[in-house]
Amino acid sequence: MTDIAPDADIKPAATILLLRDDPTFEVLMVKRHHQIDFASGALVFPGGKSHAGDHDPAWAGHTLGYADFDAEQRGLRIAAIREVFEEAGILLASHTDGSPMGDQIAPMNVRQAVDRGEMAFLDVVKDLDAKLDLHALTIFARWITPPLTPKRFDTWFYAALAPADQLAACDGRETVDAEWIEPAEVLRLADAGARKVIFPTRMNVQLLAEATSAADCVARAQGRTLVTVLPKIEDRPEGRVLTLPADAGYGIVAEPLANVM
């Protein structure tokens, strides 16, 4: 899966496209706080940087599917699940006896303590008598931030079906709103200037909008060949544009650089 040489300045990150049909095909998106230094005020999927604790070997006893993935994918999937827990209060897990988590996962102060690094996510999962479901995540895409930005991320996007018995609620710190929204509506709002949607998010919402349901989206992701997206800058007669690999699934893209900065 790693077809681009590693770079110490590029930080690993993970994002979840949490999906449901209730009654229409929707994805969970959160609005970033305006004081956050990356994508402030933008409508995004829950996600963020991978932390050292996401790679703790002790997770072997508190996850489902741990042995089925390599060390990189274990840590990324745990990071993705942690991020959606912190930002939206949803936990992709079940109790150790196999029963669903229910709608009372953890109070806001616990989520915020995990976000601030004051409490280990692993300890929270232990206290909940839960096991994270690593198989609940299907790889949707992988994007690496191009060199033109001061902060660079190697972000893995995962699609997952939302637990039917859990409610989403923003954390009030990194995110100020959480909403279920149809992919086509995200694109309409972005085109109308009613919502800020950054370029990678918009491209993945467009890909998401090709599906007709949550299950269809997961099936499409499972059937695609993963092509790592490292946008490139090209100088053209009409100006500088950002291009994507033609075989990555997004069609032919030549976005004016001014639109993505």
N, C-alpha and C positions, 0 to 999 in steps of 0.2 A: 504493500500500500504506500510505502514511502518512496516516491519517484523523484523527489527533489532533495538535493543535499541539505543537511541540517545547517542552521545558522544560529549562533548563540544569541543574536539580537532578536530573533523571532520567537515569541512566547507561545507555547501551546495553549489552546483554548477550546472550549466545547459549548455548543448551543443546541437547544432542543426545539423542534417544531412539534408542539403538543397538539394533537388533532382530536376532533370529535365530530359527530353528526347529530346535532341537537336543535332543530331537526335537519338543518342544512349543514354542509361541510364547512367547518370553521377551524381556525388555528388560534392558539393563545398567543397574544402579543402584549408586551408591556411598554409603557412610555418611560424613557430614561429621564431621570431628574435633570433639570436644567443646569445644575452645578457640577454634574459629572463631566470629567475632561474628555471622555470619548463618546461621540454620538449623543451629546446632550440634547434633551428634548425630543429625540427620535423615537419612532415606533419600531421596536426590535423584538426578536425572539429572546426568551430568557437564556442567559449564558454568560460566560466569563472565562477568566484565566484558570488554568489548572494549578492546583496547590500541591505542596509536598505531601500533605495528609491524604490526598486522593490516591497516592501510590503506596500507602502503608500496607505491608504484607498481611496485617491483621484483618484486612477486609476479606480475606479468603473464607473466613467463617461467618461473614455477615452479608454475603451476596449470593445470588443465584446465577450460575453460569461462569463463575470466576475462572475455572480451569479451561473454559472454552475460548478464551481470548489471550492474546499476548500481553505483556506488561504495559505497553503503550495504550492499547485499547481498553484495558481494565481501568487505568487511571483516567483516561478521557471520559469514559462512560460514567464513572463515579463522579467526576467533575461536573458533567452535564446534569446528572441527577441532583447533585448538591446545589447547583445554581438555580434550578427550577424550584427547589425547596426554599432556598433563601429568598428568591425574588417573587415567587407566587404562592408558596405554601403548599405545593403539591409534591407528594413523595411517591416515586415509582418503586413501590415495594409491597411486600405482604408480610403479615406476621409469620413468625417461624413455624406456626402450625398450618400455614397456608391460607389462613383467613384474610380477607381484605382489610386495609388499614382503617376504613371508616372516614368520617369527615372531620374528626378532631385529631389532627396530627401533632402539632406543637404550637405553643403560644408565640406571639410575635417577638417577645423578648428573647426566646431561644433562637429563632431564625436570625435575629439581628446579632446575637452573640456569636453564632457560627460565621456570619458574614464578616464580623470584625476580627475574627481569629481568636476570640476569647474562649470559645468552646469548640471542641473537635466534633466534626460531623459524625465521625465513627462512634463517639460516645452517645450522641443523640440517637443514632440508629440502634445501638445496644439498649438504651433505656426504653425505646419503643418496642423492644422485642421484635425487631423487623429484619428483613433481608432485602437489600436492593436487588431489583431484577435487571441484570445487565442485558438479558435477551430482549427486554422490552424496547430497546433502542435499535433502529435500523439506520445504517449510514445513508444520508441523503446527499451530502456534498462535502467537499473540502476546499477551503479558500485560503490562500496565503496573501497577506497584505503586500502590495508592491513597494519597492524601495522609496517611492516618493513621499511616504508618510513618516512622521517622527516615531510612531509606535507601530510595530509590526507584529502580527499574530498569525499563527498557523491554526485556523479554526475548523473544527470538524462539526458539521451540522448533522443532527440525528432526528429522525422522525419517530414519534411514539404515540400510541393511542392513549388518550387521557383516561385516568381512572374515573368510573362513572359516579363514585361515591365521594369525590373530593371537590372542594370549591377553591377557586383561585382568588387570592387577595394580595395586592402589591405590598412591598415591604416598607414603603414610605421614605426610604433612604436612597437607594439606587434607582428605584422605580416609583412613580407616583400614580400609576394607573395600570390595571390589568384587564384586558377585555378579550372576549371571544369574537372573532370577526372573520367573515368570508374573505378568502384571498382576493377575489375580484373587487371587493369593497376597499381593501387596502390599496389596490392599484388606483381605483377611482379617486380616493381621497388624496393620494400622493399626486396624481395628475392635476387635481383641482387646487393643490397647494394647501389643503386643509390639514394635512399631516406631513411631518418630516419623515422620510423613509430613505435611509442611506443606500447607496448603490448596491452593495452585496445583498442587503436585505431585499431590495426591490427585485433583483435578479432571481433570488430564491423564491420569492412570493410568486413571480411569474411562472416559475417551474412548478410550484405547488398548485397554482391555479389550473394546470392541465389535468389534474386529477378530479374525479367526480365524487369521491368520498374518502374518508380516513383510511379505510382498508385499501382502496384503490391507490392512494398515495404511497402507502407502505409497499404495496406490491410493485409499483413502478420503481420505487427506490431500490428494492431488492433485485429487480431485473436490469438495472442500469450498470454499465461498466463505470467504475469510479475514475474520473479524470481530475487530477488536482488542478484547481484554477489559480493561476498566478497571472493576474492581469498585466498586460504590457502596454507601454506608451508608444504610439506611432505618430510621426509627423506626416500629416496629409495636407493637400492643398487647402482644405477647409479649416485646418487647424490641428492641434494636438488632440488625439483621441485615445481612449482606453479600450483595449480589445481583450477578448476572452478566447480561450482555445475553442476552435470550431467544433470539436468533438465532445465538449463538456456537457452538452444538452441544453444550452441556452440559445442556440441559433447563432446567427452572425451578429455580433455586437461590436459597435464602434461608438462608444459614448464620449461626447465632448468632455475634455478634461475639466472644464469649468463646472460641469454638473456634478462632479464627484469630489471636488476639493472642499 
